[in-house]
Structures are given as structure tokens and as C-alpha cells.
Amino acid sequence: MDSTTRLPLRTGRQMPVMGLGTWLLTDQTAATVEAALDAGYRMIDTAVDYGSQPGIGEAIRNSSLPRDEIYLVTKIEEDDDPLGGIERDLNEMGLEYADLTLIHRPPPEGPGESLWRGLIEAQERGLARDIGVSNYSADMVDALAASTGVTPAVNQIEWTPFGHDLALFDHHGEKDIVVQAYSPLTRGDLLNADALAEVAGAYDKTPAQILIRWNLQRGTVPLPKANQAEHFRENLAVFDFELSDEHMERLDRFDRNYSALGGLPYV
């Protein structure tokens, strides 16, 4: 397994096992994403409010890689007209389709059935090859599926050893929903935690590499943000070792509902 390895989605299509987060990656975005693709990343995650979409589109258009080797994740906002939001994003990037489009967060009044129906139509039109959600609880996911007959392929949520919910993970496993992990490195807040450093020392790896590897072995898809070549290399150097069952269980026990954003919306 490496960064180009793909895992199956419930739709029959496949997604890379890890990707690049681009929140606030607005400084030399195109050059940074081009460097990430050269380093081995094959999935790029973005949203209109990240400010990174124009540069991402430029990097994908300029890449020597075939378009179908690059997996692009976009999002519509909770107050968007869904088809209009997707067309806005694709126009901003100069691209014809996204590989995956998500509802960025549930609207205040509920799970957003009308948004979900719009994504279903976008998928039928070929604007998004797969569709999913972000920041959704299990109950909200079930509500979308019950109202439309279409289950999200993915739920992108904040997910680290310090903040996760194994009950939601089990629910999604039963429904064949892939968990994508945003902010898998705690946005740097807990990289210096003593307990994490102890695990990292046992493998001669960095704390960031341990957090990414934990996600990979859990079967979740980490989206670490990076904008420097050394961090690209560090984040990708996680396929040459395996955490023991003992260390995986120890990392699971780090859970304290920690969120770099102030709360885990799916718990």
C-alpha cells in the first residue's frame, strides 16, 4: 500500500487511501498542489470557503497526470443552491467534474434533504462522480438515506485518536460509508503530547506519522494539510511500518472528544 492505493466505495468506484487538505492554503496554491502531486499525493480536498480552489484547478489542469488519476473532493455550503454551488466551484477551478462532492455541514434546520437531492441530480448529470456529507451524525446520515433511498458514500469529519467515536465508525462500516478524517494532525495542537511521543519513539517515527498511520489502519482516510516539501515527504512516509494491536488500542484510549474546532458535531 502507498498513497496511490485506492479503497472501494459503496458505488463501485474507488478513492485514494489518503489525501491533501487545503484549508487556508492560499499562498502559492497552484505550485504547492503541483508539488504535492509530484510527491505522490493523488487526492486533493477543497471547498469554496478555503480560498484554494482557483489554484487547485490550475494545478490539476497543468499536471502531467491523467485527470482520472487525481481525485478531487469539493463541497457545497449549507445555504447553497446545490447545482449552482457545484457549477460555481467547477467554473472557479476550470474543471468539468469533481470525483466527490460533499454537503460541507448540515443546515441548522436538519439534515438537508433538498441539498442531498440536488447532489443526487448533480451525480446523475456527471458533475460529481460520487456524493457524500461532512460533519454529519449517524442519525442525520440515516435521515438522508431514508428520505431519498441514496446513502452517502463518504462522511468527512474531524477524526483523531484524541477525538473520535467508534460507535459512528461501526455504524458507517455497516452502511459501507467511508470516513474521511479532516484535521488528522489536530492542526498541530497535540503533536507534542507526551503519550503520543512515547508511541512515536517506539517506531522511530514522528507524532504526525503516528496519527496518519492510526487512521490508515483504522480504515479511515486521512487528509493532512501540508504546504512544504519536507512535510509532504513526512506525511507520505507512513507505509513502511505498522502499528501493533497494542499501540492501536492505546491510541484509541486517547479519546477525550477533543476538537481543534471546539466540538465534534457527530458525537
URJORA-V807673 format. One record per backbone hydrogen bond with DSSP energy under -0.5 kcal/mol. NH is the residue of the N-H (numbers start at 0). CO is the residue of the C=O. E is the energy in kcal/mol with one decimal. If there is no record, write none. Layout:
nh = (NH:NH)
co = (CO:CO)
e = (E:E)
This chain:
nh = (4:6:8:9:11:14:16:18:19:20:20:21:23:24:25:27:31:32:33:34:35:36:37:38:39:40:43:44:45:47:49:50:50:51:55:56:57:58:59:60:61:62:68:69:70:70:71:72:73:73:75:79:81:84:85:86:87:88:89:90:91:92:93:94:97:98:99:100:101:102:103:103:109:115:116:117:118:119:120:121:122:123:124:125:125:126:127:128:129:131:132:133:134:140:141:142:143:144:145:146:147:148:150:152:154:155:156:156:158:159:162:168:169:170:171:172:173:174:175:176:177:177:179:179:180:181:181:182:183:185:187:188:190:192:196:197:198:199:200:201:201:202:202:203:204:209:210:211:212:213:214:215:216:217:218:218:219:220:221:221:222:225:230:231:232:233:234:235:236:236:237:247:248:249:250:251:252:253:254:255:257:261:264:266)
co = (1:14:12:175:8:6:4:221:42:18:223:44:49:21:23:25:27:28:29:30:31:32:33:34:35:35:70:19:72:74:46:46:47:46:51:52:53:54:55:56:57:58:65:66:41:68:69:43:71:99:101:76:79:80:81:82:83:84:85:86:87:88:89:89:126:71:71:129:73:131:75:101:106:111:112:113:114:115:116:117:118:119:120:121:122:121:121:97:98:100:153:102:155:136:137:138:139:140:141:142:143:144:148:130:177:132:154:179:181:162:159:164:165:166:167:168:169:170:172:171:152:175:154:177:220:156:179:222:180:182:184:185:187:189:192:193:194:195:196:197:198:198:199:199:199:205:206:207:208:209:210:211:212:213:214:215:214:178:16:219:180:20:227:227:228:229:230:231:232:233:235:243:244:245:246:247:248:250:251:161:161:258:262:263)
e = (-1.7:-3.3:-3.1:-0.5:-1.8:-2.5:-2.0:-2.3:-2.7:-0.5:-1.7:-0.7:-0.6:-2.3:-1.9:-0.7:-2.3:-2.9:-2.6:-2.1:-2.1:-2.6:-2.2:-2.0:-1.2:-2.3:-2.5:-2.6:-2.3:-0.5:-1.8:-0.6:-0.9:-0.6:-2.1:-2.7:-2.1:-2.4:-2.6:-2.6:-2.1:-1.0:-2.1:-1.5:-3.5:-0.5:-0.7:-2.8:-0.5:-2.7:-2.8:-1.8:-0.7:-3.2:-2.2:-2.5:-2.4:-2.2:-2.6:-2.5:-2.3:-1.6:-1.5:-2.1:-2.5:-1.1:-1.9:-2.0:-2.1:-1.4:-3.1:-0.7:-1.6:-2.3:-2.5:-1.8:-2.0:-2.3:-2.1:-2.3:-2.5:-2.1:-1.8:-0.6:-1.0:-2.2:-0.9:-2.4:-0.9:-2.0:-2.6:-1.3:-2.0:-2.1:-2.5:-2.0:-2.0:-2.2:-2.6:-2.0:-1.4:-2.7:-0.5:-2.4:-2.4:-2.4:-0.6:-2.8:-1.3:-2.0:-1.0:-2.0:-2.5:-2.3:-2.8:-2.2:-2.1:-1.3:-0.9:-3.1:-2.5:-0.5:-1.7:-0.6:-2.8:-2.3:-0.7:-0.5:-0.5:-1.7:-2.4:-2.3:-0.7:-1.7:-2.3:-2.0:-1.4:-2.5:-2.4:-1.1:-0.5:-0.6:-1.2:-0.7:-2.2:-1.9:-2.2:-2.2:-2.5:-2.5:-1.5:-2.3:-2.6:-1.6:-1.0:-0.7:-2.0:-2.6:-0.6:-0.7:-2.2:-0.7:-0.5:-2.2:-2.4:-2.2:-2.7:-1.7:-1.1:-0.6:-1.7:-2.6:-2.4:-2.1:-2.7:-2.3:-1.6:-1.6:-1.5:-2.7:-2.5:-1.0:-0.8:-1.4)
